[in-house]
């Protein structure tokens, strides 16, 4: 059973990792940079509606593996339409691509919960979950390495890779063991579906501060997911899809060390370290921009493991500890709703300078946080300067994961202007993360129960994790 479930996790996160990390670089390189915000916002929108779909339909009417299979095949077909339509270069290509990404995301996001349901139904104990779930992270890494090795980091071909993986997994799901709907025959509980009881946890001051800071920290987090692919490409990492997998590699390492650190550092310090690494990450991106300092840029990607594990996994463990047993599922759904839904949605809006209805969200402090105005011009100049270049083999492209180089013919003045704008841009999420860090440090004064933290706690927390 473990090999089947591990393969399920591998293909599931391979599908997501194939396109999400470097979507911005793909759109930039194909003249569609104006549509990056809408494309990325589709994922948190889907994350908001996924629990409603699971609660109303998937958990009550059909076997989990069959629902997951149908959703993945449908999502894979939708994803295949993206490169097909992009090739036509129609005037409204960007709008349709955004809608297609939203359609795929609405199919894919519920499968995260379904996959976990299938896994937990068929493993002896929760202690077995980490060795299965880790294959999801390996799948994400593999997608980035394959995409980079094939030289597709800036290409719509990444969507072919994701589409094929989604359809393969969809078919594979029908060969998984039967997993009956967990709530079949039970009356619909609107209170649970709308997380009514979980919202009552916000009456607790410390939990309210934790929930608020969790939501707010996801605003600067969106900058990393939405712009790092573009930024690395513009600083000279031609295969940014492979480069960004360093973050997932460090995630595996620090995930295994969470019990060790938790026993020595405690709840509050663990979360503060995670938040602090967000400040360090964006500070490194800003300081490394003017001279494209490779070690700073690579280190900023590598600290993803601490950023994610110390904050999100620890936060899920705290939420599980804080909530009464009968509403723990609600409480975890609430945290995902606030962070991956609300926080990330507004984060992408602010990162790309959008608006929320009539409210402008192009936030900045002086020059800090302003959009990189010369980005489109620089992308075109970089594309021309690189030219067709020499056709590289898989392993030669793969080796560019760590190497950074810019073509000699690139306009030096344009390079300096663009990198100066990137420096100012990255300072803003660093400031936002620092403000949340200070707010949490001053106002949060809670502890977890005195129970020993072990691998089973980490497994339960990872049940609700999202990316990358």
Buried (B, 14 or more C-beta within 10 A) or exposed (E): EBEBBBBBBBBBBBBBBBBBBBBBBBBBBBBBBEBBBBBBBBBBBBBBBBBEBBBEEBBBEBBBBBBBBBBBBBBBBBBBBBBEBBEEEEEEBBBBBBBBBBBBBBBBBBBBBBBBBBBBBBBEEBEBBBBBBBBBBBBBBBBBBBBBBBBBBBBBBBBBBBBBBBBBBBEBBEEBEEBEBBBEEEEEEEEBBBBBBBBBBBEEEBBBBBBBBBBBBBBBBBBBBBBBBBBBBBBBBBBBBBBBBBBBBBBBEBBBBBBEBBEEBBBBBBBBBBBBBBBBBBBBBBBBBEEBBBEBBBBBBBBBBBBBBBBBBBBBBBBBBBBEEEBBBBBBBBBBBBBBBBBBBBBBBBBBBBEEEEEEBEBBEEEBBBBBEBBEEBBBBBBEBBEEEEEBEEEEBBBBBEEBEBBEEBBEEBBEBBBBBBBBBBBBBBBBBBBBBEBBBEBBEBEBEEEEBEBBBBBBBBBBBBBB
